Amino acid sequence: MEDRPSQPAAVLMLQGTASDVGKSVITTALCRIFKQDGFKPAPFKSQNMALNSYVTEDGKEIGRAQGAQAEACGIEATTDMNPILIKPVRDMHSQIVVHGVPFAQMSASDYRQHFLPEAKQTVMDALNRLRDTYDIVLMEGAGSPAEINLKDRDIVNMNLAGWADAPVILISDIDRGGVFASIVGTLELLEPHEVARVKGFIINKFRGDLSLLQPGLDWLEERTGIPVLGVLPYIRDIQIEAEDSVVLDSMRHGKSGKTELDLAVIRYPRISNFTDFDALSREPDVNVRYVTSPEELGSPDAILLPGTKDTIGDLAFLRESGLEQAIASQTEREHVQLVGICGGYQMLGRHLKDPFAVEANQIQEAKGLGWLPLSTTFLQEKQTVRASGRVQPDHPLRLYGEQDVADASLPINGYEIHMGVTECHEPERVTALFEISHPGGQPFQEGWGSVDGRVWGTYLHGLFESDQFRRSWLNALRAGKGLAPLQETYSTHERKEMEFDRVAESLRSALDMKRVYEIMGVQAPE
């Protein structure tokens, strides 16, 4: 990067009174504000627990939120922005990813006892490299800093703030209630030197009359001696990629109002990278729903099997819940499509094998759903890479009546994150979907579909962010229902940039930015 800073970057840490109070979105908005103000900001989260991940340009895996924040900064994401990623595999066990590469699968107690004591150097080396390259580093905490059972080995909240000598802004969510108790209670559980680091509060997701809240704000400032830097409005329909599946609780029914296409995403227990379907949900004629039971499945136009961190375990969930049979019944309906992405793609095959206990603590095998003549074997090495290419000339969507529904020149882009290798046993019975290449590599075929185009799968995450392909596929669904095609409706890239600007403007209008700059020790722009 040009114009390397002459001194280490200023740091600011954003912590929350609880999970899901808006830390990631506020960090993203501040990233964009600092960029707009002429600075070179970068995000940092030392330890992130998330099943939505992001592939960096050099083929490494980090949390999705830090990838989005880097985009808001206008820079390429690196593993220094999230050096430790925890990906839950099953209850109390997770895959630990260090600098974008799987390190080990550990229980929660092993991670705490054996990994955390050695993690400080990894974390601080990454942070210091960012501080040597950029001029503002926004440090995002995790959960709450007042988890007294975890504080002694904390590497993501107050201990980290101390190591970096970072001022802290504490965020609380008023929409869930008890905002004053959550702030004061958090401070009460912190040590005096930790409280001294808290330089301001942000109250997030406010829907009411600010004049009615003002007496409480005055009391809070008098009680704590710490200023309220802003009361942020509740922003509806935030279109910034989420890192945590908790957001899916509000997406069970999708959009309110009538739409022409109904897409059902199966929400199994270890769902991952569900942001694959965000681009679909923003189309005007589409409703995307997340379902967990046969009753919720209904009669959709397409059923989407997303990625998962536990393919065999989530396949068992489909069977135990009755969803396997319900999916089969719905797929027999004319023009309904069944689509698998990554783990969902693996499920569409006939057989899955885990000979190295990659996904569990024991060797296991399972019968797949049997829709495609495929088998998958899980290997010890993870594939994490960006990919680009085009739709194959004989893409099965061409078999739908409209001649231009799936033009062979349709470009696609995406990324792969998987530890399975999938083999096709009867290529004459299926159709290859895409021709793609990895950076610096030769083109090859990827993905398989039934010859009628109604069942297909791929390892490509982010596929539906390819605007022409997304609209083409949706128009194929429309043709199956006798609906006229729509023209291309929006640009994913432009929409993302507009959303970064929208949340930044909302934050800037409600937050005392001059005071934020003072807290960081940075001269505010004129």
C-alpha positions in Angstrom: 0.0 0.0 0.0 1.3 3.4 -0.9 2.1 6.1 1.7 2.9 3.8 4.6 2.1 5.4 7.9 5.1 6.9 9.7 3.8 5.7 13.1 1.5 2.9 14.2 -2.1 3.3 13.4 -4.6 4.7 15.9 -6.8 2.0 17.3 -10.4 2.0 18.5 -12.2 -0.9 20.1 -15.9 -1.6 19.8 -17.3 -3.9 22.5 -20.9 -4.8 23.3 -23.0 -5.5 26.4 -24.0 -8.8 24.6 -23.9 -10.7 21.4 -25.9 -9.3 18.4 -26.1 -5.7 19.7 -24.8 -4.4 16.4 -21.0 -4.4 16.8 -20.3 -5.7 13.3 -22.6 -3.3 11.5 -21.3 -0.3 13.5 -17.7 -1.4 12.8 -18.6 -1.7 9.1 -20.2 1.8 9.1 -17.2 3.4 10.8 -14.9 1.7 8.3 -16.8 3.4 5.5 -16.9 6.8 7.4 -13.1 6.8 7.9 -12.6 5.9 4.3 -14.9 8.7 3.2 -13.0 11.1 5.5 -9.7 10.4 3.7 -8.2 7.9 6.1 -6.9 4.3 5.4 -8.8 2.2 7.9 -8.7 -1.6 8.4 -10.9 -3.9 10.5 -9.6 -6.4 13.1 -11.3 -9.1 15.2 -8.7 -11.3 16.9 -11.1 -14.3 17.5 -14.3 -14.8 15.6 -16.8 -17.7 16.1 -18.8 -17.9 12.9 -19.9 -20.4 10.2 -20.2 -17.7 7.6 -16.7 -17.3 6.2 -14.9 -15.3 3.6 -12.1 -16.4 1.2 -9.2 -13.9 0.9 -7.4 -13.2 -2.4 -4.6 -15.6 -1.4 -7.1 -18.4 -0.7 -7.4 -18.2 3.1 -10.5 -18.3 5.3 -11.6 -15.6 7.7 -14.9 -14.5 9.2 -17.4 -13.1 6.7 -17.9 -9.9 8.8 -14.2 -8.9 8.5 -14.3 -9.6 4.8 -17.3 -7.2 4.4 -15.6 -4.6 6.6 -12.5 -4.7 4.5 -14.8 -4.1 1.4 -16.3 -1.1 3.3 -12.7 0.1 3.8 -12.0 -0.3 0.0 -9.1 -2.8 0.7 -8.4 -6.5 0.2 -9.1 -8.6 3.2 -6.2 -10.5 4.8 -6.0 -13.1 7.6 -4.4 -10.4 9.8 -7.9 -9.0 10.1 -9.2 -12.2 11.7 -6.2 -14.4 12.7 -8.3 -16.9 14.7 -11.6 -18.3 13.3 -13.7 -20.8 15.3 -16.1 -22.9 13.3 -18.4 -25.0 15.4 -18.7 -28.6 14.2 -21.1 -29.9 16.8 -21.9 -29.1 20.5 -18.7 -28.2 22.4 -16.4 -29.0 19.5 -15.0 -26.7 16.8 -12.6 -26.4 14.0 -9.9 -23.9 14.8 -8.6 -21.9 11.8 -5.4 -19.9 12.3 -4.4 -17.4 9.7 -6.9 -18.9 7.3 -5.7 -22.5 7.6 -7.3 -25.3 9.7 -5.1 -25.8 12.8 -7.0 -28.4 14.8 -10.4 -29.6 15.9 -10.8 -29.0 19.6 -13.3 -29.2 22.4 -14.2 -25.9 24.2 -12.2 -27.0 27.3 -9.1 -27.9 25.2 -9.2 -24.7 23.3 -9.4 -22.7 26.6 -6.8 -24.7 28.4 -4.2 -25.4 25.7 -4.7 -22.9 22.8 -5.6 -19.6 24.4 -2.5 -19.3 26.6 -0.4 -19.3 23.5 -2.6 -17.1 21.3 -1.5 -13.7 22.4 1.5 -13.6 20.1 -0.5 -14.6 17.1 -3.1 -12.0 17.8 -0.7 -9.1 18.5 1.6 -9.9 15.5 -1.4 -9.6 13.3 -2.6 -6.4 14.9 0.8 -4.8 14.7 1.1 -5.6 11.0 -2.1 -3.9 10.4 -1.0 -0.9 12.4 2.2 -0.7 10.4 0.2 -0.6 7.1 -3.0 1.4 7.8 -3.6 4.6 9.8 -6.8 3.5 11.7 -7.6 0.0 13.0 -11.1 -0.7 14.2 -11.0 -3.6 16.7 -14.2 -5.5 17.2 -14.8 -7.4 20.4 -17.0 -10.5 20.8 -20.0 -11.2 23.0 -19.6 -9.3 26.2 -16.5 -8.2 28.1 -18.1 -9.0 31.4 -18.1 -12.8 31.0 -16.4 -13.3 34.4 -15.9 -17.0 33.8 -13.8 -16.3 30.6 -12.0 -13.1 31.4 -8.7 -14.6 32.7 -7.9 -16.0 29.2 -9.7 -13.4 27.1 -8.0 -12.5 23.8 -10.9 -10.6 22.2 -12.2 -8.0 24.6 -10.6 -6.1 27.6 -7.3 -8.1 27.7 -6.8 -7.3 24.1 -7.7 -3.6 24.6 -5.0 -3.5 27.3 -2.4 -5.2 25.1 -3.1 -2.7 22.3 -3.7 0.3 24.7 -7.0 0.9 22.9 -9.8 3.1 24.0 -13.2 1.3 24.1 -16.7 2.3 23.0 -19.4 0.2 24.6 -22.4 -0.6 22.5 -25.8 -1.7 23.8 -29.1 -2.6 22.0 -32.1 -0.7 23.3 -34.5 -2.7 21.1 -34.1 -5.7 23.3 -34.9 -3.7 26.5 -32.9 -3.1 29.7 -30.4 -0.8 28.0 -29.4 1.1 31.1 -29.1 -2.0 33.3 -27.0 -3.7 30.6 -24.6 -0.9 30.4 -24.3 -0.2 34.2 -24.2 -4.0 34.9 -21.4 -4.5 32.4 -19.3 -1.7 34.0 -20.0 -3.2 37.5 -18.4 -6.5 36.4 -15.3 -4.9 35.0 -12.1 -4.1 36.8 -11.4 -0.4 37.5 -8.6 -0.3 34.9 -11.0 -1.8 32.4 -13.7 0.7 33.1 -11.1 3.4 32.6 -10.7 2.3 29.0 -14.4 2.8 28.3 -14.5 6.3 26.7 -18.1 6.4 25.5 -21.4 4.6 24.9 -23.4 4.0 21.8 -27.1 3.1 22.2 -28.2 1.1 19.1 -31.5 0.3 17.4 -33.7 3.1 18.9 -37.2 3.4 17.5 -38.8 6.0 19.7 -38.9 9.7 20.6 -35.4 10.8 21.7 -36.8 13.5 24.0 -38.4 10.7 26.1 -35.1 8.9 26.3 -33.0 12.0 27.3 -33.6 11.8 31.0 -32.2 8.3 31.0 -29.2 9.4 29.0 -28.5 12.2 31.5 -28.8 9.8 34.4 -26.4 7.4 32.7 -23.8 10.0 32.1 -24.1 11.3 35.6 -24.0 7.8 37.1 -20.9 6.6 35.1 -19.1 9.8 34.2 -18.9 8.4 30.6 -20.5 10.2 27.7 -23.2 8.9 25.4 -21.7 9.4 21.9 -24.9 8.7 20.1 -28.3 7.1 19.9 -28.5 5.2 16.6 -31.8 4.7 14.9 -33.2 1.3 14.2 -32.1 0.7 10.5 -34.6 -1.6 8.7 -33.5 -4.2 6.2 -29.8 -3.9 6.7 -28.2 -5.6 3.7 -24.7 -6.2 5.1 -23.7 -9.8 5.3 -24.3 -11.4 8.7 -21.7 -13.7 10.4 -24.1 -15.4 12.9 -27.1 -17.6 12.2 -29.0 -15.8 15.0 -30.2 -13.4 12.3 -32.1 -16.2 10.6 -34.7 -16.2 13.4 -36.1 -13.1 11.8 -36.0 -14.5 8.3 -38.3 -17.6 8.7 -41.1 -16.1 6.7 -39.1 -13.9 4.4 -40.6 -10.7 2.9 -44.0 -9.4 3.8 -46.3 -9.0 0.9 -46.8 -11.1 -2.3 -44.0 -12.2 -4.5 -44.0 -14.3 -7.7 -41.2 -16.8 -6.7 -41.0 -18.6 -3.4 -37.6 -20.1 -2.4 -37.2 -22.3 0.6 -33.7 -22.6 2.2 -33.3 -25.6 4.6 -32.0 -24.3 7.9 -30.3 -27.3 9.4 -28.4 -27.0 12.8 -24.9 -26.4 11.3 -25.9 -24.2 8.4 -23.0 -22.2 7.1 -22.5 -19.4 4.5 -26.2 -18.7 4.3 -25.2 -15.3 2.9 -25.1 -17.3 -0.4 -28.8 -16.4 -0.7 -28.7 -12.7 0.2 -28.6 -11.7 -3.4 -31.7 -13.7 -4.2 -33.6 -12.2 -1.3 -33.1 -8.7 -2.7 -34.7 -9.5 -6.1 -38.1 -7.8 -6.3 -40.0 -11.0 -7.5 -38.4 -13.4 -4.9 -39.2 -14.4 -1.3 -36.5 -16.4 0.5 -37.7 -18.3 3.5 -35.6 -20.4 6.0 -37.4 -23.5 7.1 -36.7 -26.2 9.7 -39.7 -28.5 9.3 -42.0 -30.2 6.7 -44.8 -27.9 7.8 -42.8 -24.8 7.1 -41.5 -26.1 3.7 -44.9 -25.6 2.0 -44.9 -25.6 -1.8 -41.9 -23.5 -3.0 -40.7 -23.0 -6.5 -37.2 -24.1 -5.5 -35.6 -25.8 -2.5 -32.1 -24.7 -1.6 -29.8 -26.9 0.5 -27.1 -24.6 1.8 -23.6 -25.3 3.1 -23.0 -26.9 6.5 -20.1 -27.6 8.9 -21.5 -31.1 9.6 -22.8 -32.6 6.4 -23.5 -36.1 7.7 -25.0 -34.7 10.9 -27.3 -32.3 9.1 -28.2 -35.0 6.6 -29.4 -37.0 9.7 -31.4 -34.0 10.7 -33.2 -34.0 7.4 -34.2 -37.6 7.9 -35.2 -37.3 11.6 -37.3 -34.2 11.0 -39.2 -35.6 8.0 -37.7 -33.0 5.7 -36.1 -35.6 3.4 -39.5 -37.0 2.5 -41.1 -33.6 2.3 -38.3 -32.4 -0.1 -38.8 -35.5 -2.3 -42.5 -34.9 -2.5 -42.1 -31.3 -3.4 -39.4 -32.0 -6.0 -41.8 -34.3 -7.8 -43.9 -31.3 -8.6 -43.5 -30.0 -12.1 -40.9 -27.2 -12.6 -39.8 -27.3 -8.9 -36.0 -27.2 -8.6 -33.7 -28.7 -5.9 -30.4 -27.0 -5.6 -27.4 -27.9 -3.3 -24.5 -25.6 -2.5 -21.3 -27.1 -1.0 -22.5 -29.4 1.8 -26.0 -29.4 0.2 -24.4 -30.5 -3.0 -22.7 -33.4 -1.2 -26.0 -34.4 0.2 -27.6 -34.7 -3.3 -25.3 -37.6 -4.0 -25.6 -41.3 -3.2 -22.9 -41.8 -0.6 -20.7 -39.8 1.9 -17.6 -41.1 3.6 -15.5 -39.5 6.4 -12.6 -41.9 6.7 -10.4 -39.4 8.7 -13.1 -38.2 11.1 -12.9 -34.8 9.6 -16.4 -33.7 10.6 -16.8 -35.7 13.8 -14.8 -37.5 16.4 -15.2 -40.9 14.7 -15.0 -42.4 11.2 -18.5 -42.4 9.6 -20.4 -43.0 6.4 -23.9 -42.1 5.3 -26.3 -42.7 2.5 -27.0 -39.5 0.6 -30.3 -38.2 -0.7 -29.6 -40.0 -4.0 -30.7 -37.4 -6.5 -27.4 -37.4 -8.4 -24.9 -40.2 -9.1 -22.2 -38.7 -6.9 -20.2 -39.8 -3.9 -18.2 -37.6 -1.6 -15.1 -38.4 0.5 -14.0 -36.0 3.2 -10.2 -35.3 3.2 -7.9 -33.7 5.8 -6.9 -30.7 3.6 -9.4 -27.9 3.1 -10.0 -26.3 -0.3 -10.3 -22.5 0.1 -10.0 -20.6 -3.2 -11.7 -18.0 -5.3 -13.1 -19.1 -8.7 -14.4 -17.6 -11.9 -15.7 -18.9 -15.2 -18.9 -19.3 -17.2 -22.0 -21.4 -17.6 -21.4 -24.5 -19.8 -23.0 -24.4 -23.3 -25.2 -27.3 -22.4 -26.3 -26.0 -19.0 -29.5 -27.8 -18.1 -31.4 -24.5 -17.8 -31.3 -24.3 -21.6 -33.9 -27.1 -21.6 -36.5 -24.6 -20.3 -38.5 -23.2 -23.3 -36.9 -19.7 -23.5 -33.9 -19.9 -25.8 -32.0 -17.1 -24.0 -32.8 -18.2 -20.5 -29.3 -19.6 -19.9 -26.9 -18.1 -22.5 -23.6 -20.1 -22.6 -21.6 -16.9 -22.2 -23.0 -16.2 -18.7 -20.1 -15.3 -16.5 -19.9 -16.5 -12.9 -17.8 -15.8 -9.9 -17.6 -17.4 -6.4 -15.4 -19.1 -3.9 -14.9 -22.6 -2.5 -14.6 -23.7 1.1 -14.8 -27.5 1.6 -12.9 -30.5 2.8 -14.8 -33.0 0.5 -13.9 -34.4 -2.9 -17.0 -35.3 -5.0 -16.8 -37.9 -7.7 -19.4 -38.5 -10.5 -20.0 -42.2 -11.3 -22.3 -41.9 -14.3 -21.5 -38.7 -16.2 -23.6 -39.8 -19.1 -26.7 -39.4 -16.8 -26.0 -35.8 -15.7 -24.8 -32.6 -17.2 -21.8 -30.6 -16.1 -22.8 -27.1 -15.1 -19.9 -24.7 -15.2 -16.4 -24.2 -16.6 -14.3 -22.5 -14.0 -10.7 -21.8 -13.1 -8.8 -21.0 -9.9 -6.3 -18.1 -9.9 -3.4 -19.1 -12.2 -5.0 -22.5 -13.0 -6.5 -24.2 -16.0 -10.3 -24.3 -16.7 -12.1 -27.4 -15.5 -15.7 -28.6 -15.2 -17.5 -28.0 -11.9 -20.9 -29.0 -10.6 -23.4 -31.5 -11.9 -27.1 -31.3 -12.7 -29.8 -33.7 -13.9 -30.4 -33.5 -17.6 -33.8 -31.9 -17.1 -32.2 -29.1 -15.0 -34.4 -29.6 -12.0 -31.8 -31.0 -9.6 -28.3 -29.5 -9.5 -25.4 -28.8 -7.2 -22.1 -27.0 -7.0 -19.2 -26.2 -4.6 -19.4 -22.5 -5.5 -20.4 -20.2 -2.7 -21.4 -16.7 -3.8 -22.7 -17.9 -7.1 -25.9 -15.9 -7.0 -23.9 -12.7 -6.7 -23.2 -13.1 -10.4 -25.9 -10.8 -11.6 -26.6 -12.2 -15.1 -26.6 -15.8 -13.9 -28.9 -15.0 -10.9 -31.4 -13.3 -13.1 -31.2 -16.1 -15.7 -31.8 -18.8 -13.2 -34.8 -16.9 -11.7 -36.2 -16.3 -15.2 -36.0 -20.1 -15.8 -38.1 -20.6 -12.6 -40.5 -17.9 -13.9 -40.8 -19.7 -17.3 -41.7 -22.9 -15.5 -44.6 -21.0 -13.9 -45.7 -19.4 -17.2 -44.4 -16.0 -16.1 -42.6 -13.5 -18.4 -38.9 -13.0 -17.7 -37.6 -9.9 -16.0 -34.6 -7.9 -17.1 -31.5 -7.7 -14.9 -32.8 -5.9 -11.8 -29.7 -4.7 -9.9 -25.9 -4.9 -9.6 -24.7 -6.8 -6.5 -21.6 -4.7 -6.3 -23.4 -1.4 -6.7 -26.0 -2.4 -4.1 -23.3 -3.4 -1.6 -21.5 -0.1 -2.1 -24.8 1.8 -1.7 -25.5 -0.1 1.5 -22.2 0.7 3.0 -22.9 4.4 2.3 -26.4 4.1 3.7 -25.4 2.7 7.1 -22.4 5.1 7.2 -24.7 8.1 6.7 -27.2 6.9 9.3 -24.3 6.5 11.8 -22.7 9.8 10.9 -26.0 11.7 11.4 -26.5 10.2 15.0 -23.0 9.8 16.3 -20.7 12.5 17.7 -17.9 11.8 15.2 -15.8 14.8 16.5 -15.7 13.1 19.9 -14.9 9.7 18.3 -11.9 11.2 16.6 -10.8 12.8 19.9 -11.1 9.4 21.7 -8.8 7.9 19.1 -6.3 10.8 19.3 -6.8 11.5 15.6 -7.3 15.0 14.1 -10.8 15.1 12.7 -11.2 16.3 9.1 -12.3 19.8 8.5 
